[in-house]
């Protein structure tokens, strides 16, 4: 691993660059993605149109169904489009294309057609963007057969996972956490893919497993480090992909610690934590020291006001209390 | 005017589509097959005329009332019938059914059950052709009701901006499900909407093979030569309601009967004979051949096995990830 540091934004840009350089069939499209329009609203695709040309990096009208349809159609005949849906809430506008078409065309055609697209999108509370620009909606997509959902926690993971998504023969949704774009991490090893569907034990421990992904991996690590000095040993499992879910890694870890907490930014109610918790209970009920705990955002639209927005998100204090409770069992 | 070869080929396709519809309806009535069936009887001219202007490698995207479109493009009859029957030898192994016929080898890229969704995806196919320079044209078939959904407007705008080789073919049969055209569409001609997107738009008598052929040929040639998209509104009528089995209580009295009296099939057949483009024996031979093919397709479909339960987990992804 290089000692160089990159932020998430640079790592994603680098993955797109390397994918486009390796395969002329990789295309980018979305609102403002070309350099003439600034290389994306945050600048994630900056420089790519200048390097690879306006044919392969196309800015589009603000028309999410048109963006997704163009990506789906081109992907059915050999291209590998990476459509950007600027914010995850805007995927709702293209939901028909994503859920009824991208997810199902392989199955409904009996395997004759497939949709190798990677939908890049960004979201996350904490920027004061309010109720329609900040939701984590991964549960909706993970609930739909035919879609893969990826949420990276570090720049190096984002790079390696995005390369895997672009090369994957099926539709992937790659969720970028907006407030994390400028957070630096270790630079990725160029060309290194991280397989989809494989979780990462980012911290080994023996008392409690925290199962999480995305930004909350860092919260879990901070709490784990704090509790270590008090003799509580926390294992942190970064799922990396919500779908497919690495059930084996989850059960392996919880078999060891015999207690688990699922932590995510999506609202707790009907969230991924419910599915993961149920999987654990079905497999390991008799071995658990205590029922699996779920921690997610409050069941509310994301609020604007700063102190409300902070209260909406799952906090480190809540996680710490939950770990303490489980560790005492 | 269309060359003689196209005139006869249009007839052959119209005969196939008309007789296929009749065979399907009688087979469903007899209880041998069961499916949601959206008959396109009466609308044969449109796909017949469009298809004779297409190449085998061109693409179509069509809708649940699209069996005419798929067969006209060349989807194999036996496999299509097996698909309608939900059997493993179907085009989609019985996993798509009547609303999702797909057969890329014939250029039938998608049949969708969502009104208005052919247009955005057709754009993507056309974009791929534009990028690779393969000279293919993509047809997006849809109905009059679909012109009111946002996807139609988004797709026409993008196709025009990007000068995509796509032709939007609207079969305006006067009804969106049970709602008559004027109660659901705030403009008298759908083709006028083309002007909003700076593309040519034309309304044509979709029951007149010569006019339909001319309109389709012009639009397809324009698309193939880099001139961008066209919106064709083809006026027609569907003889058998929205879905097989519904009555015509939502139509004005006698409306359906009046249209059936103007059935484009016998009119075209008589025109071919009266103008010496074909003899009665030639046309009858085409019809007899199709009747035999249809019976063979039915028997093939009924003899094919149902898919194994394991097919539920196949084709969800290329590599199965979890049989939950």
Interface residues (C-beta under 8 A of the other chain):
Chain A: X27 X55 X56 X58 X60 X61 X63 X64 X65 X66 X68 X69 X70 X71 X72 X73 X74 X75 X76 X77 X78 X79 X81 X96 X97 X100 X101 X105 X106 X107 X108 X109 X110 X111 X112 X113 X114 X145 X146 X148 X169 X170 X197 X244 X245 X247
Chain B: X59 X61 X90 X91 X92 X93 X94 X95 X96 X100 X102 X103 X104 X109 X110 X112 X113 X114 X117 X119 X120 X121 X122 X123 X124 X125 X126 X127 X128 X129 X131 X132 X138 X150 X151 X154 X155 X157 X158 X161 X162 X314 X315 X316 X317 X318 X321 X322
